[in-house]
Amino acid sequence: MRWSSGEGTGLAQRAKSKQTRWLSALLAVIVLAATILWSTWGADEPAGVDAQQARDQLARLVVAEEDTGNPYDRDDWPHWSAQGESCDTREEALKRQGAEVRTGAACKVESGSWTSLYDGVTITNAREADLDHVVPLAEANRSGTRHWTREQRKAFANDLDQLLVVSARSNRQKGDQDPAKWLPDASHSCEYAVKWVAVKSKYELTVDRAERETLDSLLARCPR
């Protein structure tokens, strides 16, 4: 069979059109796959965790030996202070970090549930929940706060940004240790390290060498 030049041109155009549609469909599939991949990238990383930012903050912190000669007295770090609407710092933290929290008179927490960041334990009785300072007060006392005023210590002790509702068991295990000596469950260690560095950076606290090396090594392995 012989085609006229017009028929040949028509066939070529249809073939080109078919190829264009095929390429468009392929491109759509690639875009869809990329979108799905992007949306799930780092899905295991807790919200708000920015390991690179924490490493940058850590690099700017002063490395110094702990000031163990600075006497520590918990009473020098007043808490819990009023947070408004009859609530104190503990009650406000319980309200913010819990699920289905109900309060009664004078902001007393009557019910709710909380998940301990340190070990994943679910707490359903507010009286059994501990409120832990990410950077313990005794650790802050050793980290360049010798000349802080009482008001500065009070502000630190009541900073809701660095208070976590945790299980009593994990809080006792942690004590006043820094990350070189204690870390929460592995699934939460990155988030904890980021929070620790954020607090030390916010208050311009010092880090000792072992603490710095542990944090740097840990953050280097965290999702980005």
LOZANU-84407 format. One record per residue (C-alpha): x, y, z; residue number from 1; residue in three letters. Coordinates in Angstrom, 3 decimals, m for minus. Layout:
BEGIN
NODE        X        Y        Z resi resn
NODE        X        Y        Z  NUM  ALA
...
END
This chain:
BEGIN
NODE        X        Y        Z resi resn
NODE    0.000    0.000    0.000    1  MET
NODE    1.202    3.476   m0.820    2  ARG
NODE    0.245    6.570    1.183    3  TRP
NODE    0.022   10.019   m0.175    4  SER
NODE    2.194   12.664    1.395    5  SER
NODE   m0.887   14.010    3.205    6  GLY
NODE   m1.683   10.635    4.712    7  GLU
NODE    1.938   10.173    5.788    8  GLY
NODE    1.936   13.521    7.487    9  THR
NODE   m1.310   12.665    9.307   10  GLY
NODE    0.074    9.375   10.576   11  LEU
NODE    3.234   11.074   11.785   12  ALA
NODE    1.211   13.700   13.649   13  GLN
NODE   m0.966   11.027   15.297   14  ARG
NODE    2.117    9.074   16.331   15  ALA
NODE    3.680   12.234   17.750   16  LYS
NODE    0.471   13.054   19.594   17  SER
NODE    0.319    9.531   21.044   18  LYS
NODE    3.952    9.799   22.166   19  GLN
NODE    3.239   13.177   23.788   20  THR
NODE    0.273   11.740   25.718   21  ARG
NODE    2.410    8.799   26.856   22  TRP
NODE    5.175   11.104   28.062   23  LEU
NODE    2.639   13.302   29.881   24  SER
NODE    1.194   10.250   31.641   25  ALA
NODE    4.670    9.080   32.607   26  LEU
NODE    5.520   12.532   33.965   27  LEU
NODE    2.314   12.550   36.026   28  ALA
NODE    3.234    9.188   37.558   29  VAL
NODE    6.736   10.458   38.407   30  ILE
NODE    5.337   13.617   40.019   31  VAL
NODE    2.843   11.586   42.060   32  LEU
NODE    5.555    9.209   43.252   33  ALA
NODE    7.800   12.128   44.218   34  ALA
NODE    4.938   13.765   46.127   35  THR
NODE    4.256   10.604   48.106   36  ILE
NODE    7.950   10.148   48.852   37  LEU
NODE    8.302   13.751   49.977   38  TRP
NODE    5.258   13.547   52.242   39  SER
NODE    6.583   10.432   53.997   40  THR
NODE   10.234   11.491   54.149   41  TRP
NODE   11.237   11.693   57.815   42  GLY
NODE    7.796   10.500   58.951   43  ALA
NODE    9.367    8.848   61.994   44  ASP
NODE   10.884   12.141   63.104   45  GLU
NODE    8.895   13.814   65.918   46  PRO
NODE    7.260   17.107   64.989   47  ALA
NODE    9.399   20.113   65.770   48  GLY
NODE   12.686   18.225   65.831   49  VAL
NODE   15.419   20.066   63.937   50  ASP
NODE   18.701   18.266   64.518   51  ALA
NODE   20.743   20.573   62.287   52  GLN
NODE   19.518   23.670   64.075   53  GLN
NODE   20.378   22.018   67.382   54  ALA
NODE   23.891   21.211   66.128   55  ARG
NODE   24.336   24.843   65.120   56  ASP
NODE   23.176   25.972   68.574   57  GLN
NODE   25.425   23.422   70.258   58  LEU
NODE   28.450   24.680   68.330   59  ALA
NODE   27.913   28.140   69.806   60  ARG
NODE   27.659   27.002   73.435   61  LEU
NODE   30.654   27.607   75.698   62  VAL
NODE   32.429   24.411   76.772   63  VAL
NODE   33.476   24.594   80.420   64  ALA
NODE   33.986   22.360   83.415   65  GLU
NODE   30.906   22.081   85.617   66  GLU
NODE   30.806   24.631   88.422   67  ASP
NODE   30.518   22.044   91.181   68  THR
NODE   31.632   24.637   93.743   69  GLY
NODE   28.376   26.554   93.330   70  ASN
NODE   26.159   25.332   96.211   71  PRO
NODE   22.787   24.005   95.035   72  TYR
NODE   19.633   24.599   97.048   73  ASP
NODE   16.318   23.718   95.392   74  ARG
NODE   14.633   26.503   97.358   75  ASP
NODE   16.758   29.006   95.430   76  ASP
NODE   14.775   28.045   92.296   77  TRP
NODE   11.164   28.951   93.260   78  PRO
NODE    8.371   26.941   91.617   79  HIS
NODE    5.552   26.570   90.842   80  TRP
NODE    4.526   30.136   90.067   81  SER
NODE    1.106   31.476   89.041   82  ALA
NODE    0.259   31.229   85.333   83  GLN
NODE   m3.100   33.011   85.349   84  GLY
NODE   m6.718   31.792   85.645   85  GLU
NODE   m5.897   30.290   89.063   86  SER
NODE   m3.406   27.866   87.452   87  CYS
NODE    0.185   27.373   88.536   88  ASP
NODE    3.016   26.132   86.313   89  THR
NODE    2.426   22.444   87.017   90  ARG
NODE   m1.277   22.643   86.265   91  GLU
NODE   m0.683   24.623   83.082   92  GLU
NODE    1.847   22.049   81.857   93  ALA
NODE   m0.584   19.211   82.576   94  LEU
NODE   m3.304   21.021   80.618   95  LYS
NODE   m1.055   21.713   77.625   96  ARG
NODE    0.518   18.293   77.326   97  GLN
NODE   m2.408   16.038   78.129   98  GLY
NODE   m5.307   14.628   76.150   99  ALA
NODE   m8.930   15.264   77.167  100  GLU
NODE   m7.795   17.100   80.287  101  VAL
NODE  m10.569   18.304   82.570  102  ARG
NODE  m10.073   20.767   85.391  103  THR
NODE  m12.208   21.680   88.359  104  GLY
NODE  m12.156   24.465   90.904  105  ALA
NODE   m8.961   26.522   91.172  106  ALA
NODE   m7.629   24.848   87.972  107  CYS
NODE   m7.125   21.493   89.698  108  LYS
NODE   m6.664   18.789   87.057  109  VAL
NODE   m9.301   16.120   87.621  110  GLU
NODE   m8.809   13.800   84.646  111  SER
NODE   m6.876   13.277   81.425  112  GLY
NODE   m4.078   11.179   79.989  113  SER
NODE   m0.422   11.916   79.338  114  TRP
NODE    2.323   10.053   77.466  115  THR
NODE    5.759   10.202   79.042  116  SER
NODE    8.351   11.296   76.473  117  LEU
NODE   11.089    9.435   78.301  118  TYR
NODE    9.661    5.916   78.210  119  ASP
NODE    6.303    6.005   76.409  120  GLY
NODE    4.336    5.195   79.573  121  VAL
NODE    0.704    6.370   79.559  122  THR
NODE   m0.360    8.197   82.713  123  ILE
NODE   m4.052    8.544   83.559  124  THR
NODE   m3.801    9.949   87.079  125  ASN
NODE   m2.431   13.490   87.277  126  ALA
NODE   m1.178   12.876   90.797  127  ARG
NODE    1.106   10.138   89.453  128  GLU
NODE    2.641   12.377   86.781  129  ALA
NODE    6.006   14.036   87.311  130  ASP
NODE    6.851   17.409   85.822  131  LEU
NODE   10.485   17.296   84.781  132  ASP
NODE   12.846   20.095   83.775  133  HIS
NODE   14.576   19.042   80.549  134  VAL
NODE   17.732   20.657   81.931  135  VAL
NODE   17.521   19.861   85.657  136  PRO
NODE   17.785   22.718   88.134  137  LEU
NODE   20.921   21.222   89.678  138  ALA
NODE   22.475   20.890   86.203  139  GLU
NODE   21.643   24.534   85.458  140  ALA
NODE   23.210   25.452   88.789  141  ASN
NODE   26.469   23.889   87.570  142  ARG
NODE   26.288   25.440   84.109  143  SER
NODE   27.249   29.078   84.541  144  GLY
NODE   24.421   30.451   86.675  145  THR
NODE   26.451   31.312   89.768  146  ARG
NODE   25.606   35.008   89.459  147  HIS
NODE   21.950   34.634   88.491  148  TRP
NODE   19.394   36.543   90.523  149  THR
NODE   16.540   34.787   92.296  150  ARG
NODE   14.143   36.108   89.646  151  GLU
NODE   16.261   34.596   86.859  152  GLN
NODE   16.250   31.228   88.614  153  ARG
NODE   12.490   31.482   89.141  154  LYS
NODE   11.935   32.203   85.442  155  ALA
NODE   14.038   29.169   84.480  156  PHE
NODE   12.282   26.874   86.939  157  ALA
NODE    8.856   27.855   85.600  158  ASN
NODE    9.635   27.936   81.882  159  ASP
NODE    6.888   25.871   80.247  160  LEU
NODE    9.080   25.395   77.166  161  ASP
NODE   11.387   23.114   79.108  162  GLN
NODE    8.936   21.254   81.319  163  LEU
NODE    7.748   17.758   80.398  164  LEU
NODE    5.103   15.523   81.918  165  VAL
NODE    6.863   12.190   82.441  166  VAL
NODE    6.548    9.001   84.439  167  SER
NODE    7.854    9.119   87.994  168  ALA
NODE   10.096    6.107   87.298  169  ARG
NODE   11.880    7.722   84.354  170  SER
NODE   12.238   10.996   86.236  171  ASN
NODE   13.912    9.210   89.146  172  ARG
NODE   16.241    7.389   86.768  173  GLN
NODE   17.282   10.644   85.128  174  LYS
NODE   17.816   12.626   88.319  175  GLY
NODE   20.067   15.604   87.598  176  ASP
NODE   22.196   13.812   84.988  177  GLN
NODE   23.122   15.307   81.625  178  ASP
NODE   22.911   13.389   78.297  179  PRO
NODE   26.430   12.004   78.686  180  ALA
NODE   25.110    9.957   81.618  181  LYS
NODE   21.418    9.454   80.842  182  TRP
NODE   19.119    9.450   77.821  183  LEU
NODE   15.451    8.438   77.406  184  PRO
NODE   14.311    5.542   75.220  185  ASP
NODE   16.072    5.514   71.845  186  ALA
NODE   12.875    6.436   70.000  187  SER
NODE   12.805    9.757   71.840  188  HIS
NODE   16.517   10.487   72.288  189  SER
NODE   16.739   12.832   69.274  190  CYS
NODE   13.802   14.945   70.396  191  GLU
NODE   15.251   15.046   73.907  192  TYR
NODE   18.690   16.123   72.668  193  ALA
NODE   17.157   18.899   70.571  194  VAL
NODE   15.135   20.131   73.560  195  LYS
NODE   18.204   19.988   75.825  196  TRP
NODE   20.313   22.069   73.456  197  VAL
NODE   17.464   24.533   72.894  198  ALA
NODE   17.203   25.196   76.642  199  VAL
NODE   20.947   25.599   77.124  200  LYS
NODE   21.065   27.910   74.134  201  SER
NODE   18.091   29.984   75.301  202  LYS
NODE   19.680   30.636   78.690  203  TYR
NODE   23.287   30.718   77.436  204  GLU
NODE   24.311   27.886   79.752  205  LEU
NODE   27.638   26.085   79.435  206  THR
NODE   28.219   22.454   78.489  207  VAL
NODE   31.011   20.218   79.722  208  ASP
NODE   33.167   18.330   77.233  209  ARG
NODE   31.558   14.886   77.680  210  ALA
NODE   28.093   16.423   77.404  211  GLU
NODE   29.059   18.284   74.239  212  ARG
NODE   30.586   15.221   72.573  213  GLU
NODE   27.581   13.021   73.425  214  THR
NODE   25.101   15.554   72.064  215  LEU
NODE   27.095   16.176   68.903  216  ASP
NODE   27.376   12.453   68.182  217  SER
NODE   23.693   11.862   68.887  218  LEU
NODE   22.443   14.776   66.785  219  LEU
NODE   24.633   13.690   63.860  220  ALA
NODE   22.628   10.453   63.700  221  ARG
NODE   19.199   12.066   64.032  222  CYS
NODE   16.817   12.430   61.052  223  PRO
NODE   17.094   15.755   59.204  224  ARG
END
